Amino acid sequence: MAGRTDSGDSDGTDGRSQGPEAVVGADKPAHDAGAFLAAIIESSEDAIVSKSLQGIIITWNKGAERLFGYSAAEAVGKPITILIPEDRLDEEPAILARIHAGERVDHFETIRRRKDGTLLDISLTISPIRNSDGKIIGASKIARDISDRKRAAERQDLLLREMHHRVKNLFAITGSIITLAARTAQTPGELASSMKDRLVALSHAHEMTLPSFTGDEAFQERSTTLFQLLSSLLSPYDEGEGKRWRLHGQDAPISAERVTSLALLFHEYATNAVKYGSLSLAEGRLDVTLNPHGEQYEISWQESGGPPSSKAAPNDAGFGTRLEQMIIRTLDADVSRDWQPDGLLIKLSMPRAAFAAPVQAQAS
């Protein structure tokens, strides 16, 4: 043909430049969309399952194997009810009815059973599967394990209820302290001073038992013992490297419900030791010993190096004495005092149960 110029290219092209679309199309890799989608499903961390409208399992990915414990060979062809606890079997007909109606079920939280019989908290998303004609032929289920989230929520709920319980108790105890103090205080200043000291002692004691809100120990209650409590109450009376007080014997755990009573009791003893006893002098010392005897705890509060007994605390039934009597009754304890030449010896005897939660608190 006239005017035609043959480029002579060995590949037989006519030499015309190709458009960008052609270049991109030539570089674009060809994928089987179905195989690509199947690979995504198979590698998903979530359990992805399909079933027929009769509730028979059709496909079962690796995520489902990990979550429920059944292999694909064990699950495919079986009814989906192998995963449903008996008390939740009524959920499946309701789900199938919604699928028949073309509805999607989003984030349905329920419980399912693994192959080994253990129960899981899961979140389900269920969608109808349609064929090329738009007819619903089955359903796909995506299941996600939410057990850790549920446990965290339960711990948070337990924590909030525990905080509510403690706040109510603190208000009740504070009211009792105010009532007792008001009967013996001579001036408003005296009332304010005594209340402040005791509330600070309570604050320090309860801070030891509050759960942690951060890190790996979130929502876990801290353990508390008698020696930890005494160390907190007596820490203001340390001097330099040497302690003016020492703890001896076998330590014992204290329940959160009992820490208030014990903190108030030993705060009274420490306050009297600072005002009238061994801790009122630089050379004074205090030794506290805890020994178990059968079902009883024996506690010795031994002061030494203090002023002579004649300068000890007055014997009138003031606020501190009444508060001690109230706490002793609460703990079902016995108390005795011996004014020795070198200092006061207080002996306490109480049942081991006095350190544990009261029966009514455990039941609640």
HUGI-V28879 format. One record per backbone hydrogen bond with DSSP energy under -1.0 kcal/mol. CO is the residue of the C=O (numbers start at 1). NH is the residue of the N-H. Records with the same first field share a line. If there is no record, write none. Layout:
# HUGI-V28879
CO->NH / NH
This chain:
# HUGI-V28879
1->4
9->12
19->23
20->24
21->25
22->26
23->27
24->28
32->36
33->37
34->38
35->39
36->40
37->41
38->42
39->43
47->143
48->61
49->141
50->58 / 59
51->139
52->55
55->80
56->52
57->77
59->50
61->65
62->66
63->67
64->68
65->69
68->115
71->75
72->76
75->78
78->57
79->82
80->83
83->113
85->88
86->89
88->91
91->95
92->96
93->97
94->98
95->99
96->100
97->101
98->103
99->102
105->126
108->124
110->122
112->120
114->117
118->114
120->112
121->146
122->110
123->144
124->108
125->142
126->105
127->140
129->137 / 138
131->134
135->131
138->129
139->51
140->127
141->49
142->125
143->47
144->123
146->150
147->151
148->152
149->153
150->154
151->155
152->156
153->157
154->158
155->159
156->160
157->161
158->162
159->163
160->164
161->165
162->166
163->167
164->168
165->169
166->170
167->171
168->172
169->173
170->174
171->175
172->176
173->177
174->178
175->179
176->180
177->181
178->182
181->185
187->191
188->192
189->193
190->194
191->195
192->196
193->197
194->198
195->199
196->200
197->201
198->202
199->203
200->204
201->205
202->206
203->207
212->219
215->218
217->220
220->212
224->254
225->229
226->230
227->231
228->232
229->233
230->234
231->235
234->237
235->238
242->239
244->286
246->288
248->290
252->226
255->258 / 259
258->262
259->263
260->264
261->265
262->266
263->267
264->268
265->269
266->270
267->271
268->272
269->273
270->274
271->275
272->276 / 277
277->280
278->281
281->284
285->304
286->246
287->302
288->248
289->300
290->250
291->298
293->296
295->352
296->293
297->350
298->291
299->348
300->289
301->346
302->287
304->285
308->311
309->312
316->318
318->322
319->323
320->324
321->325
322->326
323->327
324->328
325->329
326->330
327->331
328->333
334->349
336->347
338->340 / 345
340->343
342->306
343->340
344->303
345->338
346->301
347->336
348->299
349->334
350->297
351->354
352->355
355->255
358->362
359->363
360->364
